[in-house]
Amino acid sequence: MRSNLPFEAAPRARAKLDSGTLYAIDGGDSFIYFGQVAANRQLGFFRYRSHEASANEALAAPLMSRFGVLLPSIGIALREGKWLHLGHHELRPELSEVPVVVQWPVGTLDVTLWKGSTVIGSTKVHDPAIQDLEVIAAYDAVHHVPNRLQADFTQSDSAWSAGGTIRRERLKKQDLATRFPEQPWHKLPSGWVAVR
Protein backbone atom coordinates (compact mmCIF):
# COMPACT_ATOMS: atom_id res chain seq x y z
CA MET A 1 0.00 0.00 0.00
CA ARG A 2 1.41 3.39 -1.06
CA SER A 3 1.73 6.02 1.69
CA ASN A 4 1.25 9.75 1.17
CA LEU A 5 5.03 10.21 1.15
CA PRO A 6 6.81 11.00 -2.12
CA PHE A 7 9.22 8.07 -1.64
CA GLU A 8 8.80 4.46 -0.65
CA ALA A 9 10.02 3.55 2.81
CA ALA A 10 13.27 1.57 2.61
CA PRO A 11 13.57 -0.44 5.84
CA ARG A 12 17.13 -1.62 5.07
CA ALA A 13 18.52 1.69 3.79
CA ARG A 14 21.74 3.10 5.19
CA ALA A 15 23.02 6.62 4.71
CA LYS A 16 25.87 7.12 2.28
CA LEU A 17 28.06 10.02 3.37
CA ASP A 18 30.70 10.17 0.64
CA SER A 19 31.14 13.65 -0.75
CA GLY A 20 29.06 14.01 -3.90
CA THR A 21 26.22 11.79 -2.68
CA LEU A 22 22.90 13.37 -3.66
CA TYR A 23 19.62 13.10 -1.77
CA ALA A 24 16.05 14.08 -2.57
CA ILE A 25 14.18 15.32 0.50
CA ASP A 26 10.47 15.41 1.28
CA GLY A 27 9.98 19.09 2.14
CA GLY A 28 6.64 18.52 3.83
CA ASP A 29 5.10 21.22 1.61
CA SER A 30 4.38 18.99 -1.44
CA PHE A 31 7.82 19.80 -2.89
CA ILE A 32 10.99 17.76 -3.10
CA TYR A 33 14.25 19.52 -2.25
CA PHE A 34 17.78 18.33 -3.01
CA GLY A 35 20.99 18.14 -0.98
CA GLN A 36 24.50 16.98 -1.74
CA VAL A 37 27.05 15.77 0.81
CA ALA A 38 29.96 18.22 0.98
CA ALA A 39 33.62 17.36 1.49
CA ASN A 40 33.28 18.03 5.25
CA ARG A 41 30.02 16.00 5.50
CA GLN A 42 27.77 19.02 5.82
CA LEU A 43 25.02 19.08 3.22
CA GLY A 44 24.64 21.72 0.55
CA PHE A 45 21.06 22.36 -0.55
CA PHE A 46 20.09 23.76 -3.95
CA ARG A 47 17.72 26.61 -4.80
CA TYR A 48 15.50 24.20 -6.67
CA ARG A 49 12.41 22.28 -5.70
CA SER A 50 10.21 20.00 -7.75
CA HIS A 51 7.44 17.45 -7.63
CA GLU A 52 9.82 14.81 -9.03
CA ALA A 53 13.18 13.52 -7.85
CA SER A 54 15.31 14.72 -10.79
CA ALA A 55 19.05 15.04 -10.11
CA ASN A 56 20.16 16.96 -13.22
CA GLU A 57 18.02 20.05 -12.74
CA ALA A 58 18.80 20.19 -9.03
CA LEU A 59 22.56 20.03 -9.64
CA ALA A 60 22.32 22.84 -12.20
CA ALA A 61 20.69 25.19 -9.67
CA PRO A 62 22.65 27.56 -7.45
CA LEU A 63 23.52 26.58 -3.91
CA MET A 64 20.89 27.88 -1.46
CA SER A 65 22.29 26.92 1.93
CA ARG A 66 24.76 24.64 3.62
CA PHE A 67 24.53 23.26 7.14
CA GLY A 68 25.16 20.27 9.33
CA VAL A 69 22.68 17.41 9.49
CA LEU A 70 22.74 14.88 12.31
CA LEU A 71 24.28 12.02 10.33
CA PRO A 72 22.42 9.07 11.95
CA SER A 73 19.13 10.84 11.21
CA ILE A 74 19.79 10.56 7.45
CA GLY A 75 19.52 6.77 7.69
CA ILE A 76 16.27 7.14 9.63
CA ALA A 77 14.93 9.51 6.97
CA LEU A 78 15.78 7.01 4.22
CA ARG A 79 14.13 4.14 6.07
CA GLU A 80 10.97 6.20 6.69
CA GLY A 81 10.69 7.35 3.05
CA LYS A 82 11.41 11.00 3.86
CA TRP A 83 14.71 11.08 1.94
CA LEU A 84 15.73 9.24 -1.24
CA HIS A 85 19.29 8.38 -2.28
CA LEU A 86 19.94 9.61 -5.84
CA GLY A 87 23.46 8.24 -6.24
CA HIS A 88 26.88 9.80 -6.44
CA HIS A 89 27.42 12.87 -8.63
CA GLU A 90 30.30 15.23 -9.29
CA LEU A 91 30.71 17.42 -6.22
CA ARG A 92 29.78 21.06 -6.70
CA PRO A 93 33.04 23.05 -6.44
CA GLU A 94 31.73 25.31 -3.66
CA LEU A 95 31.03 22.23 -1.54
CA SER A 96 34.71 21.23 -1.56
CA GLU A 97 35.62 24.38 0.40
CA VAL A 98 35.40 24.42 4.20
CA PRO A 99 33.05 27.24 5.27
CA VAL A 100 33.47 29.56 8.23
CA VAL A 101 30.83 28.82 10.88
CA VAL A 102 29.98 30.51 14.15
CA GLN A 103 29.84 29.08 17.67
CA TRP A 104 27.55 31.20 19.87
CA PRO A 105 27.43 30.21 23.56
CA VAL A 106 24.05 30.70 25.23
CA GLY A 107 23.57 33.96 27.13
CA THR A 108 26.53 35.80 25.60
CA LEU A 109 27.28 38.29 22.85
CA ASP A 110 30.67 36.73 22.14
CA VAL A 111 31.07 34.32 19.25
CA THR A 112 33.92 32.18 17.96
CA LEU A 113 34.60 31.72 14.25
CA TRP A 114 35.66 28.27 13.08
CA LYS A 115 37.00 27.03 9.76
CA GLY A 116 36.95 23.27 9.99
CA SER A 117 38.58 22.36 13.31
CA THR A 118 40.54 25.63 13.56
CA VAL A 119 39.46 28.73 15.47
CA ILE A 120 40.12 31.68 13.16
CA GLY A 121 38.81 34.50 15.33
CA SER A 122 36.22 35.86 17.70
CA THR A 123 33.87 38.82 17.62
CA LYS A 124 30.52 40.08 18.87
CA VAL A 125 27.26 38.59 17.61
CA HIS A 126 26.17 41.94 16.13
CA ASP A 127 29.32 42.28 13.96
CA PRO A 128 27.96 43.14 10.47
CA ALA A 129 30.61 40.97 8.79
CA ILE A 130 29.21 37.70 10.23
CA GLN A 131 25.45 38.12 9.84
CA ASP A 132 25.14 35.66 6.96
CA LEU A 133 27.39 33.00 8.51
CA GLU A 134 25.83 29.75 9.70
CA VAL A 135 25.56 29.04 13.42
CA ILE A 136 27.06 25.64 14.29
CA ALA A 137 24.18 23.19 14.64
CA ALA A 138 23.17 19.70 13.57
CA TYR A 139 19.66 19.52 12.13
CA ASP A 140 17.60 16.33 12.32
CA ALA A 141 16.92 15.02 8.79
CA VAL A 142 13.27 14.18 9.50
CA HIS A 143 12.16 16.79 12.02
CA HIS A 144 14.23 19.93 11.25
CA VAL A 145 15.58 19.86 7.69
CA PRO A 146 12.19 20.21 5.89
CA ASN A 147 11.29 23.39 7.83
CA ARG A 148 14.75 24.82 7.27
CA LEU A 149 14.59 24.15 3.52
CA GLN A 150 11.15 25.76 3.23
CA ALA A 151 12.43 28.83 5.10
CA ASP A 152 15.58 29.07 2.98
CA PHE A 153 13.69 28.67 -0.28
CA THR A 154 10.83 31.09 0.41
CA GLN A 155 12.87 33.62 2.42
CA SER A 156 9.63 34.61 4.15
CA ASP A 157 9.51 37.10 7.01
CA SER A 158 9.17 34.20 9.44
CA ALA A 159 12.20 32.34 8.02
CA TRP A 160 14.09 33.16 11.23
CA SER A 161 11.95 30.59 13.06
CA ALA A 162 13.89 27.78 11.35
CA GLY A 163 17.26 29.12 12.52
CA GLY A 164 20.44 29.11 10.50
CA THR A 165 22.44 32.29 10.11
CA ILE A 166 23.51 34.65 12.86
CA ARG A 167 20.92 37.19 11.64
CA ARG A 168 18.12 34.63 11.88
CA GLU A 169 19.24 33.42 15.30
CA ARG A 170 19.33 37.03 16.56
CA LEU A 171 15.80 37.62 15.26
CA LYS A 172 14.62 34.42 16.93
CA LYS A 173 16.12 35.45 20.28
CA GLN A 174 14.54 38.92 20.02
CA ASP A 175 11.13 37.44 19.29
CA LEU A 176 11.32 34.96 22.17
CA ALA A 177 12.41 37.72 24.57
CA THR A 178 9.43 39.84 23.49
CA ARG A 179 6.91 36.99 23.67
CA PHE A 180 8.14 35.57 26.98
CA PRO A 181 9.56 38.49 29.01
CA GLU A 182 8.92 36.66 32.29
CA GLN A 183 11.18 33.73 31.32
CA PRO A 184 14.78 34.34 32.46
CA TRP A 185 16.21 31.99 29.81
CA HIS A 186 14.76 34.25 27.06
CA LYS A 187 16.22 37.45 28.50
CA LEU A 188 18.61 39.13 26.08
CA PRO A 189 22.22 39.59 27.29
CA SER A 190 23.34 43.00 28.50
CA GLY A 191 24.57 45.10 25.56
CA TRP A 192 22.24 43.46 23.02
CA VAL A 193 22.09 45.31 19.68
CA ALA A 194 18.67 45.00 18.05
CA VAL A 195 18.41 43.59 14.53
CA ARG A 196 16.94 46.14 12.15
Secondary structure, DSSP 8 states (H G I E B T S, - for coil): ---SSSS---TT-----STTEEEEEE-SSS-EEEEEE-TTS-EEEES--BSS--HHHHHHS-EEEEEEE-HHHHHHHHHHTSEEEEEE----GGGTS--EEEE--TT-SEEEEEETTEEEEEEETT-GGGTTSEE--EE-TTTTHHHHHHHHHH--TTGGGG--BHHHHHHHHHHHHHH-TT-GGG---TT-----
